[in-house]
Amino acid sequence: MNLTQEEYNEMTKKASPPSPAVKNITMAFLIGGLICAVGQVLIFAYQNAGMDSELAAGAASITLVFLSVLLTGLNSYDNIAKVAGAGTLVPITGFANSVAAPALEFKSEGFILGLGAKMFIIAGPVIVYGVSASIIYGLIVYLFGLY
């Protein structure tokens, strides 16, 4: 069966359901905002427990990462992501999920070849880019005396 590009595009349009953009955007905004609000509540709670603002922010981030990995391990994070879409990807919780999910998926292959090798399959390029960019930025600042 030889199809022209136009015929293929027409078949694709018929097979692809329309996306409910307004609903998706609203849910991403609400759930992403809720995650950020939980983070802010955690910061306030840690500050009330006696931490300074910088330490409280770090503790809140660690707590959000822990909760994200826990929910990933309990197979709940994917259900939240189905409703929230990009709202779960943008905060730090999405990054924690992208590291934990492949690790759990390939744990049956062992600690080294499964868990260790596959854990950074999605998050690895982000980490490499972040570290590389920070090194280049640091060198520029150092070499040109911009500090």
C-alpha positions as CSV (number, residue, x, y, z in Angstrom):
1,M,0.0,0.0,0.0
2,N,1.6,3.2,-1.2
3,L,0.2,6.4,0.4
4,T,1.0,9.9,-0.5
5,Q,1.8,12.4,2.2
6,E,-1.6,13.9,2.0
7,E,-3.4,10.6,2.3
8,Y,-1.2,9.7,5.3
9,N,-2.0,13.0,7.0
10,E,-5.7,12.5,6.4
11,M,-5.6,9.0,8.0
12,T,-3.6,10.4,11.0
13,K,-6.2,13.1,11.6
14,K,-9.0,10.5,11.5
15,A,-7.2,8.2,13.9
16,S,-6.1,10.9,16.4
17,P,-8.8,12.1,18.8
18,P,-8.9,15.8,19.5
19,S,-7.2,16.9,22.7
20,P,-9.3,18.7,25.3
21,A,-6.8,21.6,25.6
22,V,-8.7,23.7,28.1
23,K,-9.2,20.8,30.5
24,N,-5.6,19.7,30.2
25,I,-4.2,23.2,30.8
26,T,-6.6,23.7,33.7
27,M,-5.7,20.4,35.4
28,A,-1.9,21.0,34.8
29,F,-2.2,24.4,36.4
30,L,-4.3,23.2,39.4
31,I,-2.3,20.1,40.2
32,G,1.1,21.8,39.5
33,G,0.0,24.7,41.7
34,L,-1.1,22.3,44.4
35,I,2.3,20.6,44.4
36,C,4.0,24.0,44.7
37,A,1.5,25.0,47.5
38,V,2.4,21.8,49.4
39,G,6.1,22.7,49.0
40,Q,5.4,26.2,50.4
41,V,3.4,24.7,53.3
42,L,6.4,22.4,54.0
43,I,8.8,25.4,54.0
44,F,6.6,27.2,56.5
45,A,6.3,24.1,58.7
46,Y,10.1,23.6,58.7
47,Q,10.6,27.3,59.5
48,N,8.2,27.0,62.4
49,A,10.2,24.0,63.6
50,G,13.2,26.3,63.9
51,M,15.0,26.1,60.5
52,D,16.2,29.1,58.7
53,S,14.6,29.8,55.3
54,E,17.4,28.3,53.2
55,L,17.5,25.1,55.2
56,A,13.7,24.9,55.3
57,A,13.6,25.2,51.4
58,G,16.1,22.4,51.1
59,A,14.2,20.2,53.5
60,A,10.9,20.9,51.7
61,S,12.6,19.9,48.4
62,I,13.9,16.7,49.9
63,T,10.4,15.9,51.3
64,L,8.8,16.5,47.9
65,V,11.3,14.2,46.2
66,F,10.7,11.5,48.9
67,L,6.9,11.8,48.5
68,S,7.2,11.6,44.7
69,V,9.4,8.5,44.8
70,L,7.1,6.9,47.4
71,L,4.1,7.6,45.2
72,T,6.0,6.2,42.2
73,G,6.8,3.1,44.1
74,L,3.1,2.7,45.1
75,N,2.0,3.1,41.4
76,S,0.0,6.2,42.4
77,Y,2.2,8.9,40.7
78,D,1.2,7.7,37.2
79,N,-2.5,8.0,38.1
80,I,-2.0,11.5,39.3
81,A,0.0,12.3,36.1
82,K,-2.8,11.0,33.9
83,V,-5.1,13.7,35.3
84,A,-2.6,16.5,35.8
85,G,-0.4,16.0,32.7
86,A,2.4,18.5,32.6
87,G,1.5,19.8,36.1
88,T,3.4,16.8,37.6
89,L,6.3,17.2,35.2
90,V,7.4,20.7,35.9
91,P,8.0,20.7,39.7
92,I,10.9,18.8,41.3
93,T,8.5,15.9,41.8
94,G,8.5,15.2,38.1
95,F,12.2,14.8,38.0
96,A,12.2,12.5,41.0
97,N,9.6,10.4,39.2
98,S,11.6,10.3,36.0
99,V,14.5,8.8,38.0
100,A,12.5,6.4,40.1
101,A,10.2,4.9,37.5
102,P,12.9,3.4,35.2
103,A,14.7,2.1,38.3
104,L,11.6,0.3,39.5
105,E,10.8,-1.0,36.0
106,F,14.3,-2.6,35.5
107,K,15.0,-3.7,39.1
108,S,14.5,-7.4,38.0
109,E,17.6,-7.1,35.9
110,G,19.8,-6.7,39.0
111,F,21.3,-3.8,40.9
112,I,24.0,-2.9,38.4
113,L,22.6,-3.6,34.9
114,G,19.0,-3.0,35.9
115,L,18.6,-0.4,38.7
116,G,22.0,1.3,38.2
117,A,22.1,1.5,34.5
118,K,18.4,2.3,33.8
119,M,17.8,4.8,36.7
120,F,19.2,7.7,34.7
121,I,17.9,6.7,31.3
122,I,15.5,9.7,31.2
123,A,17.1,12.0,33.8
124,G,20.7,11.4,32.7
125,P,20.7,13.9,29.8
126,V,19.2,16.5,32.1
127,I,21.9,16.0,34.7
128,V,24.7,16.0,32.1
129,Y,23.4,19.2,30.6
130,G,23.0,20.9,34.0
131,V,26.5,19.9,35.2
132,S,28.1,20.8,31.8
133,A,26.3,24.2,31.7
134,S,27.3,25.0,35.3
135,I,30.9,24.2,34.6
136,I,31.0,26.4,31.4
137,Y,29.2,29.2,33.3
138,G,31.6,28.9,36.2
139,L,34.6,29.0,33.9
140,I,33.3,32.1,32.1
141,V,32.7,33.9,35.4
142,Y,36.1,32.9,36.7
143,L,38.1,33.8,33.5
144,F,36.4,37.1,33.0
145,G,36.4,38.1,36.7
146,L,32.6,38.5,36.8
147,Y,32.2,37.4,40.4
